[in-house]
Amino acid sequence: MASAVMNMTTAALDWVTVIFDAPLARAVVFGVHIDGHLVVEVLLVAVILFQLTRKSYKPPKKPLTEKEIDDLCEEWVPEPLHPPITEEMKAEPPILESAAGPHTVIDGKEVVNFASANYLGLLGNEKIADSCISSLEKYGVGSCGPRGFYGTIDVHLDCETRIAKFMGTPDSILYSYGISTIFSVIPAFCKKGDIIVADEGVHWGVQNGLYLSRSTVVYFKHNDMASLESTLEKLTRENKRAEKIRRYIVVEAIYQNSGQIAPLNEIVRLKEKYRFRVILDESHSFGVLGNSGRGLAEYYGVPIEKIDIITAGMGNALATDGGFCTGSVRVVDHQRLSSSGYVFSASLPPYLASAAISAVNYLEDNPSLLTQLRSNIDLLWKGLSDIPGLAIASHPLSPIVYLKLKKSTGSSKSDLELLNVITDRVLKEDSVFIVSTKRSVLDKCRLPVGIRLFVSAGHSETDIHKVCDSLRRVAALVLLV
Amino acid sequence: MVRLPYLTALTTLFSYGLLFAFGQMRDFFRKLIDWSKSKGKDLKGYAPICLGLEDFYTRRLYLRIQDCFSRPIASAPDAWIDVVERYSNDHNKTLHRTSNTTKCLNLGSYNYLGFAAADEYCTPLVIESLKKYSASTCSVRVDGGTTNLHTELEELVARFVGKPAAILFGMGYVTNSAIIPALVGKGGLIISDSLNHNSIVNGARGSGASVRVFQHNSPSHLEEVLREQIAEGQPRTHRPWKKIIVIVEGIYSMEGELCNLPEIIAVCKKYKAYTYLDEAHSIGAVGKSGRGVCELLGVDTADVDIMMGTFTKSFGSCGGYIAASKEIIQYLKHTCPAHLYATSMSPPAVQQVISAIKVILGEDGSNRGAQKLASIRQNSNFFRSELQKMGFEVLGDNDSPVMPIMLYNPAKIPAFSRECLRRNVAVVTVAFPATPLLLARARICISASHTREDLMKGLDVISKVGDLVGIKYFPAEPPKHVEQDKKTL
């Protein structure tokens, strides 16, 4: 059987060879020997060319007709501009009827005020008020123009030099609003493709700046240096091109959302090891930390040149409004043309700039304010150490004292309701004004909510005892029920 | 509309090309010198904080004419200001202040109704409120930053603008940047005018919604964009848009034009889009009683969903507001980050706005408000018509107090600015990047506190400098007319 198949195969092969050696195959065209296999190849090429010239089948594209677009537009129903209004949205904050100093008037009653970030007690200071009044009489209220178009008044330039001299840096730049400082500085220096490592507890202004800068943002665990080090290690190891792109670490000196203090000496050590630049937001630590109030760098004994960019809002310790940014000459000059909150916005009202100059002068002349503030914070810590159901969660030196629930109810929303009940009762029954955390839905921070007390150097011992007693009483009633 | 003559376009492009070439050459030599010096930098391992090409424009073009911008003044930004003289020892790289000042006519500050300097009605009230509430509240609005001044002003602004409720912020820029993300998020669409202000662009970008641009002031193109977008839906998924917001401005500050509001509102209503009107320059400055473009163009305020404005320009203070329906304002007070995290507006500034609005409405017992409004309208129309008669190319509509004069060539920018300053007139010149590259201009802002003599002096100086610099692109009317006007005054 096999041999029959073999015979047939050999016969077929012989037959094929004969055909290929047929007379046609012995023709010579243009000096090229035409062998039989050339015929097969030519046929193959012809078939390929034929297939290529055929049009491929594409389903026909039909654009929408005018009538169809009209129908779609008719059918479309937009969502309302605002979601349905709930009860908590209708809540109004208490209205003050006098200056927001350590004692203020709400609803005709005098209350002890722990809700204003008036850390040095400079609200209502005579010297500052006098300089404001002379400024108002000379310059009016507003500055009527951006810095580039006759909105630069000589008090602005004086204020910038004064702050730079106080901080020990070459130059500084003034912004007209505290929160716009940080979200204009970050996009001015960080562009698409840069790497930013930020703490997860930074406030909304920083988050907005990070989003607008379009850089790659990596968050590390709140105030955790080990997490920061591992993040930096991971980023520099994986990325070989890391040498060519700009890298930043963004931290706050005293975190608004938790009252913790960033360990600057650790951060500077890591920054120098991995070659990153540091952007530090000192809104709540300027005029508070350090022997003369110069901020976090003085407190840790770090030379100020090691921190590349320092920003701060002046609406806290300096009892005025606006913000500033300071650093090397290159850093400050670059912002004068590329920082959007500086170029495209009207400048700070001149009376607020002169208030800032007087406040800095007063602070330099009276460093006892800082010791007074620190002793007030210590006293408050002692008094709050035995509140039932609430624990202190901030750093012992932070003027924002943060009280957290010892046992959370499980969700932020119900925690907040409970805390609001406490703050309302404390205000109504004991005339002490304290506040709970308010978070916007746009805020990405996930730190726990709590009650905040802003301590001021203007508070007296009786005020502090009053708030401790009141909290003790109300917390016992509300939380153990 | 800007009509750019062909020859001017060519010469402008040539000038910029020359400047660019010189800049590149100097950069090249700078690189050579730096490399040959090879200093041991302690910035090893760090990328430079500003890469080479990013600040090319700043270093090589802007620094040459730096003395025309950011001129410091030593007085209130009123009709006449004291401009501080500056000198430079290193070809404009750094400028130093002197203590000499020159008194100049101010044609550059946003002082539309003349509230900039100390005012006889407003300033005593402001000083009183400073003594009572002090310069700041040091607190955010939801904590302890709301005083009864703030609530009073919110009601007053709502009444003035013609909406049910209003909310205040301490800075106009932050108003836009923080409100737009609260109103529309991912899955929404923002359609904004191509010449909108930087704060609106930042707010739109920060919201996470998709952004489309329509041609400046063109309701037909807006309709086209709306139809196309509603039919297509969200990109890639083609789901229908959650909501669409159209953002326009009342007066565009670089063109001086009024917005084409009635047609744009009609288009938006037809396609169920929400409208957001930014009246930064028009509130208080246009309209018979100062209520802005809605009054001027006869649009009902109930048709505009959200009206935004600032207090910096016409009221001589600082800050911004949003006016809308009660529910929207309640929602914003609960969500808007600028309300929850930013220091509240400074109480003396609030009092200034309250007093200024009372003066405009005539509630202070005098008719100064009506006088100011009539004065600014007359001044703007007079100035604009005179400039046009002289042969300048002036943009903007009638009744608008902002009038740009086209310069085009980059060399004419410092020439115009410095020559005017030499003759004691302070003007503002704007170039790239605030305007397109070829369309540099000088922008005049008229105020109600300019007297007729001030305007005549301004016109005189601008005419002389215009002849010197060569910006009278149109043929002037024969001088007989100008002399007749002078005789009748």
Chai-1 contact restraints between the chains, C-beta under 6 A:
chainA,res_idxA,chainB,res_idxB,connection_type,confidence,min_distance_angstrom,max_distance_angstrom,comment,restraint_id
A,L64,B,A231,contact,1.0,0.0,6.0,A-B,restraint_1
A,I69,B,R227,contact,1.0,0.0,6.0,A-B,restraint_2
A,I69,B,A231,contact,1.0,0.0,6.0,A-B,restraint_3
A,L72,B,I230,contact,1.0,0.0,6.0,A-B,restraint_4
A,L72,B,A231,contact,1.0,0.0,6.0,A-B,restraint_5
A,C73,B,I230,contact,1.0,0.0,6.0,A-B,restraint_6
A,C73,B,Y271,contact,1.0,0.0,6.0,A-B,restraint_7
A,W76,B,I230,contact,1.0,0.0,6.0,A-B,restraint_8
A,W76,B,P240,contact,1.0,0.0,6.0,A-B,restraint_9
A,P78,B,K243,contact,1.0,0.0,6.0,A-B,restraint_10
A,P78,B,K272,contact,1.0,0.0,6.0,A-B,restraint_11
A,E79,B,K242,contact,1.0,0.0,6.0,A-B,restraint_12
A,E79,B,K243,contact,1.0,0.0,6.0,A-B,restraint_13
A,L81,B,Y274,contact,1.0,0.0,6.0,A-B,restraint_14
A,L81,B,I328,contact,1.0,0.0,6.0,A-B,restraint_15
A,H82,B,E327,contact,1.0,0.0,6.0,A-B,restraint_16
A,H82,B,I328,contact,1.0,0.0,6.0,A-B,restraint_17
A,H82,B,Y331,contact,1.0,0.0,6.0,A-B,restraint_18
A,I85,B,E327,contact,1.0,0.0,6.0,A-B,restraint_19
A,I85,B,Q330,contact,1.0,0.0,6.0,A-B,restraint_20
A,M89,B,Q330,contact,1.0,0.0,6.0,A-B,restraint_21
A,M89,B,H334,contact,1.0,0.0,6.0,A-B,restraint_22
A,P93,B,V142,contact,1.0,0.0,6.0,A-B,restraint_23
A,P93,B,T146,contact,1.0,0.0,6.0,A-B,restraint_24
A,I95,B,T146,contact,1.0,0.0,6.0,A-B,restraint_25
A,I95,B,N148,contact,1.0,0.0,6.0,A-B,restraint_26
A,L96,B,T147,contact,1.0,0.0,6.0,A-B,restraint_27
A,E97,B,N148,contact,1.0,0.0,6.0,A-B,restraint_28
A,A99,B,Y133,contact,1.0,0.0,6.0,A-B,restraint_29
A,A99,B,S134,contact,1.0,0.0,6.0,A-B,restraint_30
A,A100,B,T137,contact,1.0,0.0,6.0,A-B,restraint_31
A,A100,B,C138,contact,1.0,0.0,6.0,A-B,restraint_32
A,A100,B,S139,contact,1.0,0.0,6.0,A-B,restraint_33
A,A100,B,G144,contact,1.0,0.0,6.0,A-B,restraint_34
A,A115,B,S139,contact,1.0,0.0,6.0,A-B,restraint_35
A,A115,B,D143,contact,1.0,0.0,6.0,A-B,restraint_36
A,A115,B,G144,contact,1.0,0.0,6.0,A-B,restraint_37
A,S116,B,C138,contact,1.0,0.0,6.0,A-B,restraint_38
A,S116,B,S139,contact,1.0,0.0,6.0,A-B,restraint_39
A,S116,B,G144,contact,1.0,0.0,6.0,A-B,restraint_40
A,A117,B,C138,contact,1.0,0.0,6.0,A-B,restraint_41
A,N118,B,C138,contact,1.0,0.0,6.0,A-B,restraint_42
A,L123,B,S134,contact,1.0,0.0,6.0,A-B,restraint_43
A,G124,B,S134,contact,1.0,0.0,6.0,A-B,restraint_44
A,C132,B,L130,contact,1.0,0.0,6.0,A-B,restraint_45
A,C132,B,A135,contact,1.0,0.0,6.0,A-B,restraint_46
A,I133,B,I127,contact,1.0,0.0,6.0,A-B,restraint_47
A,E137,B,A118,contact,1.0,0.0,6.0,A-B,restraint_48
A,Y139,B,A76,contact,1.0,0.0,6.0,A-B,restraint_49
A,G140,B,A76,contact,1.0,0.0,6.0,A-B,restraint_50
A,G140,B,A116,contact,1.0,0.0,6.0,A-B,restraint_51
A,G140,B,A117,contact,1.0,0.0,6.0,A-B,restraint_52
A,G140,B,A118,contact,1.0,0.0,6.0,A-B,restraint_53
A,G140,B,G316,contact,1.0,0.0,6.0,A-B,restraint_54
A,V141,B,G316,contact,1.0,0.0,6.0,A-B,restraint_55
A,V141,B,S317,contact,1.0,0.0,6.0,A-B,restraint_56
A,V141,B,A349,contact,1.0,0.0,6.0,A-B,restraint_57
A,V141,B,Q352,contact,1.0,0.0,6.0,A-B,restraint_58
A,G142,B,T312,contact,1.0,0.0,6.0,A-B,restraint_59
A,G142,B,G316,contact,1.0,0.0,6.0,A-B,restraint_60
A,G142,B,S317,contact,1.0,0.0,6.0,A-B,restraint_61
A,G142,B,C318,contact,1.0,0.0,6.0,A-B,restraint_62
A,C144,B,P77,contact,1.0,0.0,6.0,A-B,restraint_63
A,C144,B,S109,contact,1.0,0.0,6.0,A-B,restraint_64
A,C144,B,Y110,contact,1.0,0.0,6.0,A-B,restraint_65
A,C144,B,N111,contact,1.0,0.0,6.0,A-B,restraint_66
A,C144,B,A116,contact,1.0,0.0,6.0,A-B,restraint_67
A,G145,B,S109,contact,1.0,0.0,6.0,A-B,restraint_68
A,G145,B,Y110,contact,1.0,0.0,6.0,A-B,restraint_69
A,R147,B,S70,contact,1.0,0.0,6.0,A-B,restraint_70
A,G148,B,F69,contact,1.0,0.0,6.0,A-B,restraint_71
A,G148,B,S70,contact,1.0,0.0,6.0,A-B,restraint_72
A,F149,B,G108,contact,1.0,0.0,6.0,A-B,restraint_73
A,F149,B,V428,contact,1.0,0.0,6.0,A-B,restraint_74
A,Y150,B,I73,contact,1.0,0.0,6.0,A-B,restraint_75
A,Y150,B,G108,contact,1.0,0.0,6.0,A-B,restraint_76
A,Y150,B,S109,contact,1.0,0.0,6.0,A-B,restraint_77
A,T152,B,S70,contact,1.0,0.0,6.0,A-B,restraint_78
A,T152,B,P72,contact,1.0,0.0,6.0,A-B,restraint_79
A,I153,B,I73,contact,1.0,0.0,6.0,A-B,restraint_80
A,D154,B,P72,contact,1.0,0.0,6.0,A-B,restraint_81
A,D154,B,A74,contact,1.0,0.0,6.0,A-B,restraint_82
A,L157,B,P72,contact,1.0,0.0,6.0,A-B,restraint_83
A,S176,B,M171,contact,1.0,0.0,6.0,A-B,restraint_84
A,Y177,B,G170,contact,1.0,0.0,6.0,A-B,restraint_85
A,Y177,B,M171,contact,1.0,0.0,6.0,A-B,restraint_86
A,Y177,B,V174,contact,1.0,0.0,6.0,A-B,restraint_87
A,G178,B,T343,contact,1.0,0.0,6.0,A-B,restraint_88
A,I179,B,A342,contact,1.0,0.0,6.0,A-B,restraint_89
A,S180,B,V174,contact,1.0,0.0,6.0,A-B,restraint_90
A,W204,B,P337,contact,1.0,0.0,6.0,A-B,restraint_91
A,W204,B,Y341,contact,1.0,0.0,6.0,A-B,restraint_92
A,N208,B,G206,contact,1.0,0.0,6.0,A-B,restraint_93
A,Y211,B,G206,contact,1.0,0.0,6.0,A-B,restraint_94
A,L212,B,G206,contact,1.0,0.0,6.0,A-B,restraint_95
A,K244,B,A47,contact,1.0,0.0,6.0,A-B,restraint_96
A,I245,B,A47,contact,1.0,0.0,6.0,A-B,restraint_97
A,R246,B,A47,contact,1.0,0.0,6.0,A-B,restraint_98
A,R275,B,G45,contact,1.0,0.0,6.0,A-B,restraint_99
A,R275,B,Y46,contact,1.0,0.0,6.0,A-B,restraint_100
A,G315,B,C138,contact,1.0,0.0,6.0,A-B,restraint_101
A,G315,B,T343,contact,1.0,0.0,6.0,A-B,restraint_102
A,A319,B,S136,contact,1.0,0.0,6.0,A-B,restraint_103
A,A319,B,C138,contact,1.0,0.0,6.0,A-B,restraint_104
A,T320,B,A135,contact,1.0,0.0,6.0,A-B,restraint_105
A,T320,B,S136,contact,1.0,0.0,6.0,A-B,restraint_106
A,D321,B,S136,contact,1.0,0.0,6.0,A-B,restraint_107
A,D321,B,T343,contact,1.0,0.0,6.0,A-B,restraint_108
A,D321,B,S346,contact,1.0,0.0,6.0,A-B,restraint_109
A,H334,B,C50,contact,1.0,0.0,6.0,A-B,restraint_110
A,L337,B,T58,contact,1.0,0.0,6.0,A-B,restraint_111
A,S340,B,N198,contact,1.0,0.0,6.0,A-B,restraint_112
A,G341,B,Y173,contact,1.0,0.0,6.0,A-B,restraint_113
A,F344,B,N198,contact,1.0,0.0,6.0,A-B,restraint_114
A,S345,B,Y173,contact,1.0,0.0,6.0,A-B,restraint_115
A,A346,B,T312,contact,1.0,0.0,6.0,A-B,restraint_116
A,P349,B,C318,contact,1.0,0.0,6.0,A-B,restraint_117
A,A355,B,A135,contact,1.0,0.0,6.0,A-B,restraint_118
A,V435,B,D143,contact,1.0,0.0,6.0,A-B,restraint_119
A,K438,B,V142,contact,1.0,0.0,6.0,A-B,restraint_120
A,K438,B,L340,contact,1.0,0.0,6.0,A-B,restraint_121
A,S440,B,T335,contact,1.0,0.0,6.0,A-B,restraint_122
A,S440,B,P337,contact,1.0,0.0,6.0,A-B,restraint_123
A,S440,B,L340,contact,1.0,0.0,6.0,A-B,restraint_124
A,V441,B,T335,contact,1.0,0.0,6.0,A-B,restraint_125
A,L442,B,P181,contact,1.0,0.0,6.0,A-B,restraint_126
A,L442,B,P337,contact,1.0,0.0,6.0,A-B,restraint_127
